[in-house]
């Protein structure tokens, strides 16, 4: 396995865990090339729909890559529609909240999903359980 693919898998693994915990069928696609700025491009298949190309920055730290990957995947999913035509909301927030969680601001630590209305309610990326956080 190439070093680029190992890096991509490390960046996507926590995000894939969160997607699976949320009930999605997920498969990481192969490398599809490089962006002009040198970022590695890959695809993610979620419930049969290909999201991508998704960039992964080989010069970033693991937490930065995971944060960026989670953000790109969330943005692409929010552009999708369910079979009934409704917008996809991922990751879902607390009961009664009809918005997706947001990523914590960039910083030195591991990224987390947080409620935009109640910022203290955080779950590290890769640790969603599919159960609502009270």
C-alpha positions as CSV (number, residue, x, y, z in Angstrom):
1,X,0.0,0.0,0.0
2,X,1.4,3.4,-0.9
3,X,2.2,6.0,1.8
4,X,-0.4,8.3,0.3
5,X,-3.1,5.7,0.7
6,X,-2.0,5.0,4.3
7,X,-2.3,8.8,5.0
8,X,-5.7,8.9,3.4
9,X,-7.0,5.9,5.4
10,X,-5.7,7.5,8.7
11,X,-7.5,10.8,7.8
12,X,-10.8,9.0,6.9
13,X,-10.9,6.3,9.5
14,X,-12.5,8.4,12.3
15,X,-15.0,10.0,9.9
16,X,-16.0,6.6,8.5
17,X,-16.6,5.4,12.1
18,X,-18.9,8.3,12.6
19,X,-20.7,7.7,9.4
20,X,-21.2,4.0,10.2
21,X,-22.4,4.8,13.7
22,X,-25.0,7.1,12.1
23,X,-26.3,4.3,9.9
24,X,-24.5,4.9,6.6
25,X,-22.9,2.3,4.4
26,X,-19.4,3.6,3.7
27,X,-16.5,2.6,1.5
28,X,-13.3,4.5,0.9
29,X,-12.5,4.7,-2.8
30,X,-9.0,4.7,-4.2
31,X,-6.7,7.6,-5.0
32,X,-7.9,9.6,-7.9
33,X,-5.0,11.9,-8.4
34,X,-3.4,15.1,-7.0
35,X,-4.8,18.6,-6.9
36,X,-2.7,21.5,-8.3
37,X,-1.6,22.4,-4.8
38,X,-0.3,18.8,-4.2
39,X,-3.2,17.5,-2.0
40,X,-4.0,13.9,-2.5
41,X,-7.5,13.3,-4.0
42,X,-9.7,10.4,-3.1
43,X,-13.4,9.4,-3.1
44,X,-15.8,8.2,-0.5
45,X,-18.8,6.2,-1.3
46,X,-21.7,6.8,1.1
47,X,-24.9,4.8,0.7
48,X,-23.9,4.1,-2.9
49,X,-23.3,7.8,-3.7
50,X,-19.7,8.9,-4.6
51,X,-18.5,12.0,-2.8
52,X,-15.4,13.4,-4.3
53,X,-12.9,14.1,-5.2
54,X,-12.0,14.9,-1.6
55,X,-8.6,16.4,-0.9
56,X,-6.2,15.3,1.9
57,X,-3.3,17.5,2.7
58,X,-0.1,15.4,3.1
59,X,1.6,18.3,4.9
60,X,-0.9,18.6,7.7
61,X,-0.9,16.9,11.1
62,X,-3.3,14.0,11.8
63,X,-5.8,16.1,13.7
64,X,-5.8,18.8,10.9
65,X,-6.3,16.1,8.2
66,X,-9.2,14.5,10.2
67,X,-10.8,18.0,10.8
68,X,-10.5,18.9,7.1
69,X,-11.7,15.5,6.0
70,X,-14.7,15.6,8.3
71,X,-15.6,19.1,7.1
72,X,-15.4,18.1,3.4
73,X,-17.5,15.0,4.0
74,X,-20.1,17.0,6.0
75,X,-20.3,19.7,3.3
76,X,-20.7,17.1,0.5
77,X,-23.4,15.2,2.5
78,X,-25.3,18.4,3.2
79,X,-25.5,18.9,-0.6
80,X,-27.2,15.5,-0.9
81,X,-30.8,14.6,-0.7
82,X,-32.5,11.6,0.9
83,X,-34.8,9.3,-1.1
84,X,-37.7,11.4,0.0
85,X,-36.0,14.6,-1.3
86,X,-35.2,16.0,2.1
87,X,-31.8,17.5,2.9
88,X,-29.3,15.2,4.6
89,X,-28.4,16.4,8.2
90,X,-25.1,14.9,9.4
91,X,-24.1,14.4,12.0
92,X,-27.4,14.9,13.7
93,X,-27.4,17.0,16.8
94,X,-29.3,16.6,20.1
95,X,-33.0,15.7,20.3
96,X,-35.1,18.6,19.3
97,X,-32.2,20.3,17.4
98,X,-32.8,20.2,13.6
99,X,-29.4,21.3,12.6
100,X,-26.2,19.3,12.1
101,X,-23.3,19.4,14.5
102,X,-20.4,21.6,13.6
103,X,-16.7,21.0,13.9
104,X,-14.9,22.7,16.7
105,X,-12.5,25.5,15.5
106,X,-9.1,24.5,14.3
107,X,-6.6,24.2,17.0
108,X,-3.9,21.9,18.4
109,X,-6.2,19.2,19.7
110,X,-8.3,16.5,18.2
111,X,-11.4,17.8,16.3
112,X,-14.8,17.3,17.8
113,X,-18.4,17.7,16.7
114,X,-20.3,20.3,18.7
115,X,-23.8,21.8,18.9
116,X,-23.8,25.3,17.5
117,X,-26.4,26.3,20.1
118,X,-24.8,24.6,23.0
119,X,-21.0,24.6,22.3
120,X,-20.1,22.7,25.4
121,X,-21.7,19.5,24.1
122,X,-18.9,17.9,22.1
123,X,-18.1,14.5,20.8
124,X,-14.6,13.8,19.3
125,X,-14.6,13.0,15.6
126,X,-14.6,9.2,15.4
127,X,-16.5,8.6,18.6
128,X,-20.2,9.2,17.6
129,X,-22.3,6.4,18.8
130,X,-25.6,7.0,16.9
131,X,-27.2,7.7,20.3
132,X,-28.4,11.2,21.0
133,X,-26.2,13.2,23.3
134,X,-28.3,14.7,26.1
